[in-house]
C-alpha cells in the first residue's frame, strides 16, 4: 500500500531545473534513504512533499489519516521555554483534549439531564482517547526518549535559547519521536549527534514499524537502517532496492551501461554520417544515402552521461612552526560556570588530534578558548611560535546575504574574479552556486565555500569543528584525503569515527575532563 505518491513532479529555481517529471512512491513500512550530491535538491524534495513548497507541476498525494513528522535542518525553538516545555508540546493535541474534558466537567453543574447524558458520552470518549495514547504516562515517555538521546544530562529545565547546535537537534528529534507520527521525515538527523546517541537512534529506526524518509551522508548509519534508496541526480529520481552499498554497486553498473550505450550509438552515428557523405553525390547510391539519412534523423540521440563535478581540496602550508603548538596549564573552560576540571594538555607540531565526547561538554568552547575567541574561566594557554591557524566553525549564520563569490572577495579582496571562481570551482561548486547567496545554498554547498576560504590561506595549524556535517560522500572522502596529506597540525572535533580513525595520531575525550555527570 502506498502512503505517499508523487507523479510527474517538476520544479526549478529560475533557469535551473531541480526536478523534471519525477515520480516517487513510499510504501507502508518502507525505510527510504534519499541520497545525492550536495545541491541536487534533497531538502527541496522534502519541502515539496511536506507542503512547504509548491511544485511547478505534478501531484503530491498522501493517503488518508497519515500523520507526518518532519525534522528540518533549520527548525527553530522558542526562546524562553525549557527543554521539558518544548518536549511537552509534542502532546499539545492531548492537552487540548484534557482541557476540553475539564471544561465539560465544570459545565455539568448547570446542565439539564438531557445535556448531562451527552456530556458524559463526550467525557467518556475523550477519556478513552487519552488512555489509549498513554496520556497519563507522558512524563515517563519524555524521560525515556530524552535519556536515549542524551537530554537528561543537559537538564530538562534548561532554556532552549542556551543550547548548542547539537543540543537543539537533540530536542527537536526527541520532540518528533514523542509525537510518534505514522511517517517520519528526517533531514540529516545525525548531524551534531554524538556516537552514543547515533547508536540509540540507529536502533530506534531499525525497529521502527512505520515508514520513514531519511536524508543522510553517514553511510554506515544509512546501511543499518534503510531498505530502499532513491537517488537524486541531474533532476531525476531513481529507485533502488537495498541499502546504500547495494545502491552504489547497481549505480556503477548502470553508469557503465549508459556509457557503453552512448559510445555504441556514437560509433553508429559516425558510420552512417560517413556513408552519407561518401554516397549522396553519386547517382547510383544517392537513394541508399537518403535512406541512411532518414535512419539517422529518426534515431533518438542519447546524451553523454554527465559526471558530477567532484571537489578537490588542498590546504596551503605555511612555514614550519615551533615544536609546541600550545600548552594549556590548569585551564578551565566555560561561560557562566566551568565546563571542565583544570586541564593540562599539550599539542605538538605535526600531531593530528580528534576530539570526541557527547554534546554540551565544551568541545567547541575548547577550540574557541584555545584560539583566544573566548577567555578561560581559569588557568592559561601558552601558544607556540610562528603559528598560522585556520579555523572552520561548526555553524554559519543563516542570514548571510553575501553571494559565494562575495564571501571569498570580502576576505581576499586582492584576488581577481577568475581566481575566486577557479578556487570555488575546485571545491565542487558550479557557476550557479558561486552567484547564489550563502543563505540559500544547501548546508553542504555552504560548507564548501567556507572550506574554500581556508584553502586560500597559508596555514600550519587546522582547527576544524564538525567539518563533515552536511558534506556529501565524495566531499567527505576528498576532505579526508586532504587532511591525511596535510603536513601541518590538525585539531578536529568530529562525531564520525569512520572519518578520522585511520589517520589521527591521538583522540582526546572531553568526557574525561568534564565536571558534568556523563
Residue pairs with C-beta under 8 A, 6 or more apart in sequence:
1 27
1 28
1 63
2 25
2 26
2 27
2 28
2 63
3 26
3 27
3 28
3 62
3 63
3 66
3 182
3 183
3 211
4 24
4 25
4 26
4 49
4 60
4 61
4 62
4 63
4 66
4 183
5 24
5 25
5 26
5 59
5 60
5 61
6 22
6 23
6 24
6 25
6 48
6 49
6 58
6 59
6 60
6 61
7 23
7 58
7 59
7 61
8 21
8 22
8 23
8 57
8 58
8 59
9 19
9 21
9 22
9 23
9 24
9 48
9 55
9 57
9 58
9 59
9 60
10 17
10 19
10 20
10 21
10 22
10 55
10 56
10 57
10 58
11 18
11 19
11 41
11 44
11 48
11 53
11 55
11 56
11 57
12 18
12 19
12 56
16 432
17 235
18 40
18 41
18 44
18 235
19 41
19 44
19 45
19 55
19 235
19 236
19 237
20 235
20 236
21 58
22 58
22 235
22 236
22 237
23 237
24 45
24 49
24 230
24 237
24 239
25 239
26 32
26 183
26 211
26 213
27 211
28 210
28 211
29 209
29 210
29 211
30 211
30 227
30 228
31 205
31 208
31 211
31 212
31 214
31 225
31 226
31 227
31 228
32 211
32 212
32 213
32 214
32 226
32 228
32 229
32 230
33 214
33 215
33 216
33 222
33 225
33 226
33 228
33 229
33 230
33 243
33 244
33 247
34 42
34 45
34 46
34 213
34 214
34 215
34 229
34 230
34 232
35 42
35 215
35 222
35 229
35 230
35 231
35 232
35 244
35 247
36 42
36 231
36 232
36 233
36 472
37 233
37 308
37 444
37 472
37 474
38 428
38 442
38 443
38 444
38 445
38 448
38 470
38 471
38 472
38 475
39 430
39 433
39 441
39 442
39 444
39 445
40 232
40 233
41 232
41 235
42 187
42 215
42 232
43 73
43 187
43 215
43 442
44 53
45 232
45 237
46 70
46 72
46 185
46 187
46 213
46 215
47 53
48 54
48 55
48 60
49 60
49 185
49 213
50 68
50 70
50 185
51 60
62 68
65 182
66 182
66 183
67 179
67 181
67 182
67 183
68 181
68 182
68 183
68 185
69 176
69 179
69 181
69 183
69 184
69 185
70 176
70 185
70 187
71 172
71 173
71 176
71 184
71 185
71 186
71 187
71 189
72 187
73 187
73 188
73 191
73 443
73 470
74 398
75 172
77 86
77 160
77 161
77 163
77 168
77 171
77 172
78 86
78 160
79 159
79 160
79 161
80 159
80 161
81 159
81 160
82 156
82 157
82 158
82 159
82 160
83 146
83 151
83 154
83 155
83 156
83 157
83 158
83 160
83 163
83 171
84 142
84 156
84 157
86 160
86 171
86 175
87 142
87 146
87 156
87 171
87 174
87 175
87 178
88 95
88 138
88 142
89 175
90 175
90 176
90 178
90 179
91 135
91 138
91 178
91 179
94 129
94 130
94 133
94 135
94 138
97 126
97 129
97 130
98 126
98 130
98 135
100 126
101 122
101 123
101 126
101 127
101 130
104 119
104 122
104 123
104 126
105 123
107 119
108 116
108 119
111 119
130 136
134 141
141 178
142 156
142 174
142 178
143 152
145 174
145 177
145 178
146 152
146 156
146 174
148 197
148 200
148 204
149 170
149 173
149 174
149 193
149 197
149 200
149 201
150 170
150 194
150 196
150 197
150 358
150 359
151 167
151 170
151 171
151 174
153 358
153 360
153 516
153 517
153 518
154 163
154 167
154 170
154 360
160 168
160 171
163 171
163 360
164 192
164 359
164 360
164 364
165 192
165 394
165 395
166 192
166 193
166 194
166 359
166 360
167 192
167 359
167 360
168 192
169 189
169 191
169 192
169 193
170 192
170 193
170 197
170 359
173 186
173 189
173 193
173 201
176 184
177 204
181 210
182 210
182 211
183 210
183 211
183 212
183 213
184 205
184 208
184 210
184 211
184 212
184 213
185 212
185 213
186 212
186 213
186 214
186 215
186 216
187 215
188 215
188 216
188 217
188 443
188 469
188 470
189 201
189 214
189 216
190 198
190 201
190 216
190 218
190 221
190 495
191 443
191 466
191 469
191 470
192 359
192 394
192 466
192 469
192 495
193 201
193 359
193 495
194 356
194 357
194 358
194 359
194 495
195 356
195 495
195 497
196 358
197 358
198 218
198 221
198 495
202 221
202 224
202 225
205 212
205 214
205 225
206 224
206 225
214 222
214 225
214 226
216 222
217 444
217 468
217 470
217 471
217 472
217 473
217 476
218 496
219 244
219 245
219 473
219 498
220 498
222 243
222 244
223 243
223 244
223 245
224 243
226 243
226 244
227 241
227 242
227 243
228 239
228 240
228 241
228 242
229 239
229 240
229 241
229 242
229 243
229 244
229 246
229 247
230 237
230 238
230 239
230 240
231 237
231 238
231 240
231 247
231 251
233 308
234 306
240 246
240 247
240 250
240 251
242 250
255 305
258 302
258 305
259 305
261 302
262 302
262 303
262 304
262 305
265 299
265 301
265 302
268 299
269 296
269 299
269 301
272 292
272 293
272 295
272 296
273 296
275 288
275 289
275 292
276 289
276 292
276 293
276 296
279 285
279 286
279 288
279 289
279 292
280 286
280 289
280 290
280 293
308 474
309 425
309 428
309 430
310 428
310 474
310 478
311 426
311 427
311 428
311 448
311 474
311 475
311 478
312 426
312 427
312 428
312 478
313 426
313 427
313 451
313 455
313 478
313 479
313 481
313 482
314 455
314 482
314 485
315 390
315 454
315 455
315 459
315 462
315 482
315 483
315 486
315 488
316 455
316 456
316 457
316 458
316 459
317 458
317 459
317 460
317 486
317 487
317 488
318 386
318 388
318 458
318 459
318 460
318 488
319 386
319 388
319 458
319 460
320 349
320 386
320 460
321 349
321 384
321 385
321 386
321 387
321 388
321 460
321 461
321 489
322 349
322 384
322 385
322 386
323 348
323 349
323 384
324 346
324 347
324 348
324 349
324 382
324 384
325 347
325 348
325 349
325 351
325 383
325 384
325 387
325 461
325 489
326 346
326 347
326 370
326 381
326 382
326 383
326 384
327 345
327 346
327 347
327 381
327 382
328 343
328 344
328 345
328 346
328 370
328 379
328 380
328 381
328 382
329 344
329 379
329 380
329 381
329 382
330 342
330 343
330 344
330 378
330 379
330 380
331 340
331 342
331 343
331 344
331 345
331 369
331 376
331 378
331 379
331 380
331 381
332 338
332 339
332 340
332 341
332 342
332 343
332 376
332 377
332 378
332 379
333 339
333 340
333 343
333 362
333 365
333 366
333 369
333 374
333 376
333 377
334 340
334 362
334 365
334 377
335 365
335 374
338 377
338 378
338 515
339 361
339 362
339 365
339 514
339 515
339 516
340 361
340 362
340 366
340 510
340 513
340 514
340 515
341 513
341 514
341 515
342 378
342 379
343 379
343 513
345 508
347 353
347 489
347 491
348 489
349 384
349 489
350 487
350 488
350 489
351 489
351 490
351 505
351 506
352 483
352 489
352 490
352 492
352 503
352 504
352 505
352 506
353 490
353 491
353 492
353 504
353 505
353 506
353 507
353 508
354 492
354 493
354 494
354 500
354 504
354 506
354 507
354 508
355 363
355 366
355 367
355 491
355 492
355 493
355 494
355 507
355 508
355 509
355 510
356 363
356 493
356 494
356 495
356 497
356 507
356 508
356 509
356 510
357 363
357 509
357 510
357 511
357 514
357 518
358 511
358 518
360 516
361 510
361 511
361 513
361 514
361 516
361 518
362 510
362 513
362 514
363 465
363 493
363 510
364 394
364 465
364 493
365 374
366 510
367 391
367 463
367 465
367 491
367 493
368 374
369 375
369 376
369 381
370 381
370 463
370 491
371 389
371 391
371 463
372 381
386 460
387 460
387 461
388 457
388 458
388 459
388 460
388 461
389 459
389 460
389 461
389 462
389 463
390 454
390 457
390 459
390 461
390 462
390 463
391 454
391 463
391 464
391 465
392 450
392 451
392 454
392 462
392 463
392 464
392 465
392 467
393 450
393 465
394 465
394 466
394 469
394 493
396 438
396 446
396 450
398 439
399 439
400 407
400 437
400 438
400 439
401 437
401 438
401 439
402 410
402 437
402 438
403 434
403 435
403 436
403 437
403 438
404 424
404 429
404 433
404 434
404 435
404 436
404 438
404 441
404 445
404 449
405 417
405 420
405 421
405 424
405 434
405 435
407 438
407 449
407 453
408 415
408 420
408 423
408 424
408 449
408 452
408 453
408 456
409 415
409 420
411 453
411 456
412 420
412 453
412 456
415 423
415 456
421 431
421 434
423 452
423 455
423 456
424 433
424 434
424 448
424 449
424 452
425 434
426 452
426 455
427 448
427 449
427 451
427 452
427 455
428 448
428 474
428 475
429 445
429 448
429 449
429 452
433 441
433 445
436 445
438 446
438 449
441 449
442 470
443 469
443 470
444 470
444 471
444 472
444 475
446 470
447 467
447 469
447 470
447 471
447 475
448 471
448 475
451 467
451 479
454 462
459 488
460 488
460 489
461 488
461 489
461 490
461 491
462 483
462 486
462 488
462 489
462 490
462 491
462 492
463 491
464 490
464 491
464 492
464 493
464 494
465 493
466 493
466 494
466 495
467 479
467 492
467 494
468 476
468 479
468 494
468 496
468 499
471 479
476 499
480 499
480 500
480 503
483 490
483 492
483 503
484 503
490 504
492 500
492 504
494 500
511 518
